[in-house]
Amino acid sequence: MRSIFFIWVAGLLSACNTINYVGIETYNPAEVTFPENVAKVLIVNNAVPQPENTGYEYVLRGETQDTCKAKVDSALFDACRTLGEAIVEASYFNDVLLYHDAVRKDNLAHQDTKLTQEQVESLCNETGADAVISIDRLLFDMKKNISTLGERYIMGVIDVRMAGVVRSYMPDREAPLATIHMKDSIYWAESADYMPVLDKILPSPENALRGAGEYFGAKVYTNFVPHWEKEVRWYFTGMGARWKEASAYATNEKWDMAEERWSQLYQGTENWKSRAKAASNLALCNEMKGDLKEAYEWAHKSYDLFKRNYGDKGKSTKLLELYVKALAERIRSDKKLNVQFGED
């Protein structure tokens, strides 16, 4: 089992002081599973830059400017470069290459054009890559608005929305291995006393688009390599000595000691609420130890107790329902991770 995670913050107290929240990072599989023989991948720009006078609206103090233009050529390159860098940092493939030139030569920016099998074979033969990851279309919609705040301040906002299609290809497959559709947005907001100052602190249209391209590449990479994600867990606290001891051990990440105390609390009471809270905490201990199946069983015990006594709409019932689903997803993810790392 490849159950990997680490704590990034612990001990955030709720207002009623009955739950401590714990932040963890979990290791998750890629959406796309490449064949085992893929050791070197090639990042390709197969997108066409949209015309300079499209996808950019500039409103200056309520007046739409008709002559605004912005180039996206560099933004497309930055998206590919950042995608490649993020994949390199994941240390999953032996090598990651960035193709030196755009593949498409047409001007149909809005058209989603796949690489042909012949193109993929040629790219792999030229570079020695085993597979290709290609941005096949990437469009930007940028809106810039400059307005006056009161008598002195000028407010500037740039909002860039992006929509892209990214595919993975194998040279021995006629159809793409996978197709990823992604939409996202990024924005900047600044204020200043004078327009020249605002112009200096707000990115230029081209730099805003380049920032959007970098953001796109840094987000879409998780589809192609295993990666870390931040999640939130929690444990219930109580007023008794054992509850306080267990909480102290959990705060210091001594999960074995905390588990011992919570196990004693679960076994030593007939009070359903105490058993439900202890069971939930025991689920967390087992997740921290990497035993996800045992964690799932304890979480389900807690969920059943809360549901039986609080009903489907109880806050604790809903909380444990989310935890049960999260653990079930982690169990499925671990199986996929094992496949992606070639483990049984």
Residue pairs with C-beta under 8 A, 6 or more apart in sequence:
1 290
1 292
1 334
1 338
2 27
2 334
2 337
2 338
2 341
2 343
3 27
3 290
3 291
3 292
3 330
3 334
4 26
4 27
4 290
5 24
5 25
5 26
5 27
5 287
5 288
6 24
6 25
7 22
7 23
7 24
7 25
7 253
8 23
8 24
8 25
8 230
9 22
9 23
10 20
10 22
10 23
10 250
10 251
10 253
11 20
11 21
11 22
11 251
12 20
12 21
12 22
12 23
13 19
13 20
13 21
14 20
14 21
17 237
18 236
18 237
18 238
19 234
19 235
19 236
19 237
20 234
20 235
20 237
20 247
20 250
20 251
21 232
21 233
21 234
22 232
22 233
22 234
22 235
22 250
22 284
23 230
23 231
23 232
23 233
24 230
24 231
24 232
24 233
24 288
25 228
25 229
25 230
25 231
26 228
26 229
26 231
26 330
26 333
27 226
27 227
27 228
27 337
28 222
28 226
28 227
28 228
28 229
28 333
28 337
29 226
29 333
29 336
29 337
29 339
29 340
30 92
30 222
30 223
30 224
30 225
30 226
30 227
30 340
31 178
31 180
31 222
31 223
31 224
32 168
32 177
32 178
32 180
32 223
32 224
33 336
33 339
33 340
34 41
34 131
34 168
34 177
34 224
34 340
35 170
36 342
37 130
38 93
38 130
38 131
38 170
39 93
39 94
39 95
39 130
40 93
40 94
40 95
40 96
40 97
40 127
40 128
40 129
40 130
40 131
41 87
41 93
41 95
41 96
41 97
41 129
41 130
41 131
41 132
41 133
41 224
42 97
42 98
42 99
42 123
42 124
42 127
42 129
42 131
42 132
42 133
43 80
43 81
43 83
43 84
43 87
43 96
43 97
43 98
43 99
43 132
43 133
43 134
44 80
44 99
44 103
44 115
44 123
44 132
44 133
44 134
44 135
45 76
45 77
45 79
45 80
45 99
45 101
45 102
45 103
45 134
45 135
46 102
46 103
46 104
46 113
46 115
46 134
46 135
46 136
47 76
47 102
47 104
47 109
47 135
47 136
47 137
47 138
47 164
48 102
48 104
48 106
48 107
48 108
48 109
48 111
48 137
49 71
49 72
49 73
49 76
49 109
50 72
50 109
50 110
50 139
50 140
51 109
52 69
52 70
52 71
52 72
53 68
53 69
55 70
55 72
55 139
55 140
55 141
55 142
56 68
56 69
56 70
56 142
56 143
56 144
56 205
57 64
57 68
57 142
57 143
57 144
58 64
58 65
58 68
58 143
58 144
58 145
58 205
59 65
59 143
59 144
59 145
59 146
60 146
61 146
61 147
61 148
62 147
68 144
68 205
69 205
70 142
70 205
70 206
70 208
70 209
71 206
71 209
72 140
72 209
72 213
74 206
74 209
74 210
74 213
75 138
75 140
75 206
75 209
75 210
75 212
75 213
76 102
76 135
76 138
76 213
77 213
78 210
78 213
78 214
78 217
79 135
79 138
79 164
79 213
79 214
79 216
79 217
80 98
80 99
80 135
80 217
81 98
81 214
81 217
82 213
82 214
82 215
82 216
82 217
82 218
83 133
83 135
83 166
83 216
83 217
83 218
83 220
83 221
84 96
84 97
84 98
84 217
85 217
86 217
86 218
86 221
86 225
87 93
87 96
87 133
87 221
87 224
87 225
88 96
90 221
90 225
90 226
90 227
92 225
92 226
92 340
93 225
97 127
97 129
99 123
99 127
103 115
103 119
103 123
103 134
104 113
106 113
109 137
109 139
110 137
110 139
111 137
112 136
112 137
112 165
113 136
113 137
114 136
114 167
114 176
115 123
115 132
115 134
115 136
115 167
115 169
115 176
117 171
117 173
117 174
120 132
120 169
120 170
120 171
121 171
123 129
123 132
124 130
124 131
124 132
124 171
125 171
130 170
130 171
131 168
131 169
131 170
131 171
131 177
132 168
132 169
132 170
132 171
133 166
133 167
133 168
133 169
133 224
134 166
134 167
134 168
134 169
135 164
135 165
135 166
136 165
136 166
136 167
137 163
137 164
137 165
138 162
138 163
138 164
138 165
138 213
138 216
139 162
139 163
139 164
140 160
140 161
140 162
140 209
140 212
141 160
141 161
141 162
141 163
142 158
142 159
142 160
142 161
142 205
142 208
142 209
142 212
143 157
143 158
143 159
143 160
144 156
144 157
144 158
144 159
144 205
144 208
145 156
145 157
146 154
146 155
146 156
146 195
146 198
147 154
147 155
148 154
148 155
149 155
149 191
152 193
153 191
153 192
153 193
154 191
154 192
154 193
154 194
154 195
154 198
155 189
155 190
155 191
156 188
156 189
156 190
156 191
156 192
156 198
156 202
157 187
157 188
157 189
158 187
158 188
158 189
158 202
158 203
158 205
158 208
159 185
159 186
159 187
160 185
160 186
160 187
160 208
160 209
160 211
160 212
161 183
161 184
161 185
162 182
162 183
162 184
162 185
162 186
162 212
162 213
162 215
162 216
163 181
163 182
163 183
164 181
164 182
164 183
164 216
164 220
165 179
165 180
165 181
165 182
166 179
166 180
166 182
166 220
166 223
167 176
167 177
167 178
167 179
167 180
168 176
168 177
168 178
168 224
169 176
169 177
170 177
178 223
180 220
180 223
182 216
182 219
182 220
184 215
184 216
184 219
186 211
186 212
186 215
188 202
188 203
188 208
190 198
190 201
190 202
191 198
192 198
192 201
203 211
221 227
222 229
226 337
226 340
226 341
231 326
233 284
233 287
233 323
234 284
234 319
235 247
235 250
235 258
235 280
235 281
235 284
236 277
236 278
236 280
236 281
237 243
237 244
237 247
238 244
238 265
238 274
238 277
240 265
242 261
242 264
242 265
243 261
243 265
245 261
246 257
246 258
246 261
246 262
246 265
246 281
247 258
249 255
249 257
249 258
249 261
250 258
250 281
250 284
253 288
255 284
255 285
255 288
255 289
256 285
256 289
258 281
258 285
259 282
259 285
259 286
262 278
262 281
262 282
262 285
263 278
263 282
265 274
265 278
266 274
266 275
266 278
266 279
266 282
269 275
269 278
272 305
272 308
272 309
273 305
273 309
275 305
276 301
276 302
276 305
276 306
276 309
276 316
276 320
277 302
279 298
279 299
279 301
279 302
279 305
280 298
280 299
280 302
280 320
280 323
282 298
283 295
283 296
283 297
283 298
283 299
283 302
283 323
283 327
284 295
285 295
286 292
286 294
286 295
286 298
287 295
287 327
287 330
292 327
292 330
292 331
292 334
293 331
295 327
296 324
296 327
296 328
296 331
299 320
299 323
299 324
299 327
300 324
302 320
302 323
303 317
303 320
303 321
303 323
303 324
306 314
306 316
306 317
306 320
307 314
307 317
307 320
310 316
310 317
311 317
338 344
